Amino acid sequence: MTSILKNKLDRIRSEGISWEDTSCEGKLILLLVNTLLSLRKGLEVLKKEMEKTLKNSPYRIILSIPGVKAVIGSYIVKAYLTHDFKSYQEIQKYAGTAPLLFQSGRKSIMLMRKKCDNDLKGMIHMAAFASLKTCGWARNYYRRKRKEGKTYGHALRALGNILLKIAFSMLSKMKEYDETLFLNAKGIKTTQLNDTTFSETFPYPEYSQDALLSLAATKDVVDNLIVT
């Protein structure tokens, strides 16, 4: 039972009570559940196809990034293949992970980008969330942002911005992720990464690798992953 389904059922129940017709409520709930189950089955088929296609392509290197699995990796590769990004800043802007600087006189404000690929933005957000469980430098970076007073969402977007920069570099050079090389470039010592636990609770515990998938978007990604 996801939060989205629960909210829909609560709305249907309240409408059913106002109609004073419980049989109508039951039919609506049954129709909703059957529709969701059918869509979920279709998504599972597409996800398997997506995973198979990605792993059989040279772009499988994307799976070496912390927090990136088949679904998230496929969305990143699809964006890269369908756009002529000249720099990592361009793909960050496209994904909405890079903030927009608004200046008026002496005042400057950092704003979230509204015009972006929201599907990819959600995937990068989830990749950042997943990386916290397996990657020491990602946890340390997130904690540092939180100590600076950033919200959990802001900290995850900043982390996702770094992951997207890594992804662009990898896909441009067609090389797998090398954590030692990355840490050396950042001047980070491996002795700083001994902590392997992460206990912070997030407002959205239902986050998973498929939380924001849509049937149309997933089919589009699969089609664009088929390369020669």
Beta strands, then each sheet from edge to edge (+ up, - down):
strand 1: 100-104
strand 2: 107-111
sheet 1: 1+ 2-
end
